[in-house]
Structure formats: structure tokens, C-alpha cells
Amino acid sequence: MPRPKANTAAESVESEGPSEPEQAVESDERVDLDEDNDPEETMEEEVEYEEVEVEEEEEEIEEEVEEEVEEEDQDNENANGADADETKLEDGDEKKKHAELLDRPPHGSEVYIGGIPHDVSPEDLKDFCESVGEVTEVRIMKGKDSSENKGFAFVTFRSVELASKAIDELNNAEFKGRKIKCSTSQSKHRLFIGNIPRSWGEEDLRKVVSEVGPGVTGLELVKDMKNSSNNRGFAFVEYYNNACAEYSRQKMMNPEFRLGDNAPTVSWADPKNADSSAASQVKAVYVKNLPKDVTQDQLKKLFEHHGKITKVVLPPAKPGQERNRIGFVHFAERSCAMKALKNTEKYELDGDY
């Protein structure tokens, strides 16, 4: 049988290379992928002579049944109580975890420090940086098979103001006989979320993501320019810090997680520049009308000639729609994604266009 045609349409994706979903366009271009025995059964004579005993037995049986029912009810109450206690414990643990994440420094409190000696310790670097103010974390980057560091590190201060002060005071300063460089660190705190129900509004999405994890500070649900009552199926969510974003990213990447009936794609989004729009950061292509038996490898091979692909996502098909699957192809560069959208580009799956 002929394969259904598959069309591609760029969906806004910001990702660092990423997934990612899946965690993520302004272009409206489409490309065709031409896609027991009963004790009462005694003799009557026996019953006549043992009538009183039978009544006593029946009373005993009734008492036993009542006791069993009471025990079952008590067991059920205990089980329900245990479940409730467990739920309360889980809720308590979640609230505690959320509080810990929000207690960490906000986005913008981390700085990059380069040119450090290859044998320096985290304690040495922390002592040096605390001349500016409180340091909460020091991460010295090391090679996989080396005890020496790569010559640079990331230092997190208690506040954004202290981080800014550190850049002013520590850049070109001397540390253990070497002049170091200190600049702003582009830590990840934005997520791209794709395959969002098209009928959802910002408040629908905000309610869900806020229940998933703490620290949501901003949300951009890209609208459909042709139908203002719908969205384009993707959004960007900003968090208080990297810890909050990573916590929510892991939660939403759970295969059981859903946005309505949709399995979303979740990935890291690129750092947002002041003069950049969501559309200008698109790095993913949305492909629809795919065959029900299509694989990630097939989809990757179909598009990889345009450039490096970082991830391919195939959300589970909705019941009754197995013959019209969708997918997301994430490129390393936006220019590669745009190449895949050219109207002149033709795609073939198993001999069909």
C-alpha cells in the first residue's frame, strides 16, 4: 500500500544541542513527504435431634462473619490511612524539595572564570572569589581521563549583584601567578516544550508547569498567526534558576507525563538574547502524517543531509491516529532546520514521497 504523505513544518525550538520533551516556529512553510459441601445438607432426622446445636452453630457462624467483615473494614481503613499518610509524606517531600531549589541563587549569579592553574583546588578558588562576597558553589571543569582541570571553572555567588561585582573586580586579576578572565556564565534556565495541545492558552500551560515544579518566572506560548484562538504547539518557559529548570525538565521527560492527551517534547532552550525572538531561535522541524511504523533512525536519515541532528522525537500515536504519526527533528543549527523547509525539497520513505 502507498505510504501517507508526510509534511514538515518548522516548530520553534531552542536547544543547546539539545532532547526534548522532545521537552521544542514562525515559518508557516510545509514540505510534503510524498507521508464446600453445604452443612445444611444433613438428614431431617439429624436436624430434629440437633436443632438447638444447629442454631448455635449458625449463631457462631454469623458472629465469625461479622468479625471477618469488621476485620476487613479495619484493614481497608488501615490501608487507606497508610496511603493517605504516604501521600502526605510525598507531598511534604515535594514541598521541601521545592523550597530547597528556590533557596539556591537565582539565574545570573554564576560567573565563568578562565585561565586558572591546572592544579588549583575548589577550596583555593572559593577562597579567592570570596574576597567579593559569599560563594555557594565552585565547579572546576576536568577532562574525563585526567586529574587536571581544563583551565576554567564556574563560580556561583549568593546574588546577581555579587556576580556582577565579581566580573568587575576579578577580570584580569592575578590568581596564583596567572591572570584570569571573569565573565557572565550562560547557565541554562529556559525550557522548550513542544507538542502542546493547540487549543491551550497560556494559563492552561502555566497551571500544568507550575504544578510540575517551582520557580516559573516566564512563559511564552507562541500563537498561531492564522488562527489567534490557537497556539502553534510549542512554548518557552523560564525558571528562577538552573536547578528549578532541571527539576521540571526531568519530571516532564517522564514517558507517563502528558499535556492533556499529548506526550510533549522537552529540551533546553538557547539563552535568550535581548534582540532575539522565539521564531529566530527555531532549530526543530515538525513532521506530520508519518507512517505508523516509522522509526527514529529512518526519520534521522531522511533529514541528516541538511546538517547535524541532535535529537529525533516520535511521540506515541494517539488511539485511532496510528496512521498519522508526528515527529520532531532537532538540528544543531537553525540554518539546517530552515534548509529542511524549502518547498523544493522532496523526501522519500520506503519508496514513497
C-alpha positions in Angstrom: 0.0 0.0 0.0 1.2 3.5 -0.6 2.6 5.4 2.4 0.7 8.5 3.6 2.4 11.8 2.7 4.4 13.5 5.4 4.7 17.2 5.7 7.3 19.2 7.6 6.7 22.5 9.3 9.3 24.2 11.5 8.3 24.4 15.1 10.1 26.8 17.4 12.9 25.0 19.1 15.6 26.4 21.2 18.0 23.9 22.4 21.7 23.8 23.1 22.2 20.9 21.0 19.5 19.6 22.9 16.2 16.2 23.9 13.3 17.4 24.5 10.4 16.9 25.9 11.3 16.5 22.7 10.8 18.7 26.5 10.9 22.3 21.0 8.1 28.5 14.6 7.2 31.3 13.0 7.6 29.9 9.5 4.4 28.5 8.1 6.1 26.7 5.4 5.2 23.0 4.9 7.1 20.4 3.0 5.3 17.3 1.5 6.8 13.9 2.4 5.2 12.3 -0.5 3.7 10.9 4.2 -17.6 -26.7 50.3 -20.3 -29.0 50.9 -23.2 -27.2 52.3 -23.5 -28.1 56.1 -27.3 -27.7 55.9 -27.5 -30.8 53.6 -28.0 -33.1 56.6 -30.7 -35.7 57.2 -34.0 -34.3 58.5 -33.8 -36.7 61.5 -30.5 -35.2 62.4 -31.9 -31.7 62.3 -34.8 -32.7 64.5 -32.5 -34.0 67.2 -29.8 -31.4 66.8 -31.9 -28.4 66.2 -30.5 -26.4 69.1 -27.0 -27.2 68.2 -27.5 -26.1 64.6 -28.9 -22.8 65.8 -25.9 -22.3 68.0 -23.6 -23.2 65.0 -25.4 -20.7 62.9 -25.1 -18.0 65.5 -21.4 -18.8 65.8 -21.0 -18.6 62.0 -22.8 -15.3 61.9 -20.5 -13.9 64.7 -17.5 -15.2 62.7 -18.7 -13.5 59.5 -19.4 -10.3 61.4 -15.9 -10.4 62.9 -14.4 -11.1 59.5 -16.2 -8.1 58.0 -15.1 -5.9 60.8 -11.5 -7.0 60.3 -11.7 -6.4 56.6 -13.2 -2.9 57.2 -10.4 -2.2 59.6 -7.8 -3.5 57.2 -9.2 -1.3 54.5 -9.2 1.7 56.8 -5.6 1.0 57.8 -4.7 0.6 54.1 -6.4 3.9 53.2 -4.8 5.5 56.1 -1.4 4.2 55.1 -2.0 5.5 51.5 -3.0 8.9 52.8 0.0 9.1 55.1 2.2 8.1 52.2 0.6 10.8 50.0 1.1 13.4 52.8 4.7 12.3 53.1 5.3 12.6 49.4 3.6 16.0 49.3 5.8 17.0 52.2 8.9 15.8 50.5 8.0 17.6 47.3 7.4 20.9 49.2 10.7 20.5 50.9 12.4 19.9 47.6 10.8 22.9 46.0 11.9 25.1 48.9 15.5 23.8 48.6 15.5 24.6 44.8 14.2 28.1 45.4 16.7 28.7 48.1 19.5 28.4 45.6 20.9 31.6 44.0 18.9 33.0 41.1 19.8 32.9 37.4 22.6 35.3 36.7 24.5 34.5 39.9 27.1 32.3 38.2 30.3 33.5 36.5 32.8 32.0 34.2 36.5 32.1 35.3 39.1 31.1 32.8 42.9 30.9 32.9 43.1 29.2 36.2 46.1 26.9 37.1 45.6 23.3 36.1 46.3 22.0 39.7 44.1 24.5 41.6 41.6 23.1 44.1 37.9 24.2 44.5 38.8 25.4 48.0 41.6 27.7 46.7 39.3 29.2 44.0 36.5 29.6 46.5 38.7 31.5 49.0 39.9 33.7 46.2 36.4 34.6 45.0 35.0 35.2 48.5 37.0 38.4 48.6 34.0 39.7 46.6 31.2 38.0 48.6 29.5 34.7 49.6 30.2 31.9 47.2 27.7 29.0 47.2 29.3 26.7 44.6 32.5 26.1 42.7 32.6 23.8 39.7 36.1 23.2 38.2 35.8 21.5 34.8 38.0 18.4 34.4 38.7 16.1 31.5 37.2 12.6 31.5 40.6 10.8 31.9 42.6 13.5 33.6 43.2 14.6 37.1 44.0 18.1 35.9 41.3 20.6 35.2 40.7 22.2 31.8 41.8 25.6 32.9 38.4 27.1 33.6 35.6 26.9 36.2 32.1 28.2 37.1 31.6 30.0 40.4 28.1 30.8 41.8 27.6 33.7 44.2 24.7 34.3 46.5 23.2 37.0 44.4 23.2 38.5 40.9 24.7 41.7 42.3 27.7 39.8 43.8 28.2 38.1 40.4 28.3 41.4 38.6 30.7 42.8 41.2 33.0 39.7 40.7 33.2 40.3 37.0 34.2 43.9 37.6 36.8 43.1 40.3 38.2 39.7 39.3 38.5 40.1 35.5 42.2 40.3 34.6 43.1 39.8 38.3 46.1 37.7 39.3 45.5 34.3 40.8 48.4 32.0 41.8 50.7 33.8 39.3 48.2 33.8 36.4 45.9 36.5 35.1 42.4 35.2 35.0 39.3 36.1 32.9 35.9 36.6 34.6 32.7 36.9 32.6 29.0 36.2 32.7 28.0 32.5 32.5 25.2 31.4 30.2 23.7 28.8 32.6 20.6 27.1 31.3 17.3 28.2 32.8 14.9 28.1 29.9 13.0 25.1 28.5 11.5 24.4 25.2 8.2 22.4 25.3 6.7 21.0 22.1 3.6 19.1 21.1 1.3 21.3 23.3 -2.4 20.9 22.6 -3.2 23.6 20.0 -6.3 24.8 21.8 -4.5 25.6 25.1 -3.9 29.1 26.3 -1.0 30.4 28.4 -2.9 30.0 31.7 -3.6 26.3 30.8 0.0 25.6 30.3 1.2 27.8 33.2 -1.1 25.8 35.6 0.4 22.5 34.5 4.1 23.5 34.5 3.7 25.3 37.9 2.3 22.1 39.4 5.3 20.1 38.0 8.0 22.2 39.6 8.7 25.5 41.3 10.3 28.8 40.0 8.4 29.5 36.8 9.2 33.2 36.1 8.1 33.5 32.5 6.2 31.7 29.8 5.9 32.3 26.1 3.3 30.3 24.2 3.7 31.0 20.6 0.4 31.9 18.9 -0.8 30.7 15.5 -0.8 33.8 13.3 -3.5 32.3 11.0 -5.9 31.4 14.0 -5.4 33.6 17.0 -7.5 31.2 19.2 -4.9 28.5 18.7 -1.2 28.2 19.6 1.5 26.8 17.3 2.1 23.8 19.6 5.3 24.9 21.4 6.4 27.3 24.1 9.4 28.6 26.1 9.4 28.5 29.9 11.8 30.5 32.0 12.7 29.4 35.6 14.2 31.1 38.7 17.4 29.2 38.3 19.0 26.2 36.6 18.1 23.9 39.5 14.4 24.6 39.1 14.5 24.2 35.3 16.4 20.9 35.5 14.0 19.5 38.1 11.0 20.3 35.9 12.8 19.1 32.8 13.3 15.6 34.3 9.7 15.5 35.5 8.3 16.3 32.1 10.6 13.9 30.3 8.9 11.0 32.2 7.2 8.8 29.5 4.0 8.9 31.5 3.8 12.7 31.6 1.1 14.3 29.4 -0.2 17.7 28.5 -3.8 16.8 28.1 -3.6 13.7 25.8 -0.3 14.8 24.3 3.2 13.4 25.1 5.3 16.6 25.0 8.9 17.1 23.8 11.1 18.9 26.3 14.6 20.2 25.9 16.8 23.0 26.9 16.3 26.3 25.1 19.1 28.6 24.0 19.9 31.6 26.2 17.5 34.4 25.3 19.1 37.4 23.8 17.6 40.8 24.2 17.1 41.3 20.5 16.0 37.7 19.6 12.5 36.4 19.1 11.2 32.9 19.6 10.9 32.4 15.9 14.5 33.4 15.2 15.7 30.6 17.5 13.9 27.7 15.9 16.1 24.7 15.4 13.5 21.9 15.1 11.3 20.6 12.3 7.8 19.3 12.9 6.9 16.4 10.7 3.3 15.1 10.4 1.4 12.3 8.5 4.2 9.8 9.1 3.6 6.1 8.6 2.7 4.2 11.8 5.8 2.0 11.6 8.3 4.8 11.1 11.4 4.7 13.3 13.7 7.4 14.7 16.6 6.2 12.6 14.5 6.4 9.4 13.5 10.0 10.2 17.1 10.9 11.1 18.4 9.5 7.8 15.7 11.4 6.0 16.9 14.8 7.2 20.6 14.4 8.2 21.8 15.6 4.8 20.8 19.1 5.9 23.2 19.2 8.9 23.9 17.8 12.3 20.8 16.4 14.1 20.9 16.4 17.9 17.7 14.5 18.6 14.7 12.9 16.9 11.4 12.5 18.9 8.5 10.3 17.9 5.6 10.8 20.5 3.3 7.8 21.0 0.4 7.9 18.5 -3.0 8.8 19.8 -5.6 6.0 19.8 -7.2 5.8 16.3 -4.5 8.0 14.8 -1.7 5.4 14.4 -1.6 6.0 10.6 -1.0 9.8 11.1 2.0 10.0 13.4 4.0 13.1 14.1 7.7 13.7 14.8 10.2 16.3 15.7 13.7 16.6 14.2 16.1 18.8 16.2 19.0 20.3 14.4 22.2 21.8 15.9 21.8 24.9 13.9 18.8 27.0 12.8 20.1 27.3 9.3 19.9 23.5 8.9 16.3 23.5 10.1 15.4 26.2 7.6 17.0 24.2 4.7 14.7 21.3 5.5 11.7 23.6 5.0 12.5 24.6 1.4 9.5 24.0 -0.8 11.7 22.4 -3.4 12.9 19.7 -1.0 11.4 16.2 -1.5 11.5 13.4 1.0 11.1 9.7 0.4 10.2 6.9 2.9 10.4 3.3 1.6 10.0 4.4 -1.9 7.0 6.7 -1.3 7.1 10.5 -1.4 
